[in-house]
Amino acid sequence: MNKMGGGAPDTSKTSKLERYNSYLRRVKYTNLLAASSKLLFRLTLLAALLLLFFFFTLNPPTTSQYSSHHPHRLLSSSSSSLGGPAWEKQVRISAAPRRPNGLSVLVTGAAGFVGSHCSLALKKRGDGVLGLDNFNSYYDVSLKRSRQSLLNRHRVFIVEADINDAKLLAKLFDIAPLSHVLHLAAQAGVRYALQNPLSYIQSNIAGFVSLLETCKSVNPQPRIVWASSSSVYGLNSKTPFSEHDTTDQPASLYAATKKSGEEIAHTYNHIYGLSLTALRFFTVYGPWGRPDMAYYFFTKDILNGKDITVYKTSDGEEVARDFTFIDDVVKGCLGALDTAEKSTGSGGRKRGPAQLRVYNLGNTAPVTVGRLVGILEELLGVKAKKRVVKMPRNGDVPFTHANVSLAYRDFGYKPTTDLGSGLKKFVKWYVGYYGVQSRAKRGSDQSAEE
């Protein structure tokens, strides 16, 4: 029967072959689809890049175009390429002095407390001022933006960038013939170092070196005045603090970075002939001040009915500070700039001895923090809710007192504003800026109406 072909034919091999061919066709189709998708994606990406290229070639972005959408971001450290003819023109105009033999000053930290005041004072007397600031968020950035707006109204241009942007720094000196640098950019605050120590290294040490590296190679080299701090005196017990005292006992990381800055300044002066003047500020206060300072947040908390913390030493003594009004500090900064001698280096090489100075800028009249609170209570018409506690080991020192005889001898520095007068000006600014009224002000308004 089998020989006569009566059985069903064997189709298993044919079916397997057909299934395999079908599988191959599906694989090829899938691969072809994937390849097509990749090709389409690459072609789309290429087309987008070409469109962007032609758009920016035909319509290069200008500072005005950029700032119309981001009015406070004129230049960032990651976007130095935004500089163009219009931007360079702003830099040159801002840096150009308007008086004969006027200075052309790069002010770092120009949107800061001391920086904004110094920039205004320099501009008002006819000097050229170019600002530099990175607008970091250590404290309320809107306050820095308000200072920037004030400077803009006086035609002071602030380049928004980081002091560690070496290429940008070199570019600024290439665009404008800057004769002086007032270096005030720094990570401020003693207690914040416990939370973010690396920010102090990056700003106060690396940033300072970045600036000096640029300045050593500029021809002619600029004269540099920079902000050190009274905190370098640390745990010294001899008062008043003199520039001749040893400063090898810093009590905080902030103080240690400022002391390091003084040593670094000595090195660059010795090797490269840079003219360098360090100013040791003593507790600067006043309008447009820093919100992290005691007088500032005391004012805020007293007006809001919150408790304030007043420190005493472990021996029960009151903490005291040599509070220095901002106007006096500005006079000291300008005096240091005016008496700074030329740097002696050229092409990164020292040609002769160069000026190296250190000065205290204080008020010479320490006042206890308790007395500070009492003055604020009188000005605000509000009794403070005080918590008196022992000073923690956070880097603060119990007492500061400046000897300013060297600054007086060399550029006539003489503070004239006592704490009561200075705080009166601060409170007037504070209630105006924040739109609040103290009880004293409300009471005087009611009396006038009656």
Beta strands, then each sheet from edge to edge (+ up, - down):
strand 1: 104-108
strand 2: 128-133
strand 3: 157-160
strand 4: 180-183
strand 5: 223-227
strand 6: 276-281
strand 7: 284-285
strand 8: 307-312
strand 9: 320-321
strand 10: 324-325
strand 11: 345-346
strand 12: 349-350
strand 13: 356-361
strand 14: 367-368
strand 15: 385-390
sheet 1: 3+ 2+ 1+ 4+ 5+ 6+ 13+
sheet 2: 7+ 10+
sheet 3: 8+ 15+
sheet 4: 9+ 14-
sheet 5: 11+ 12-
end
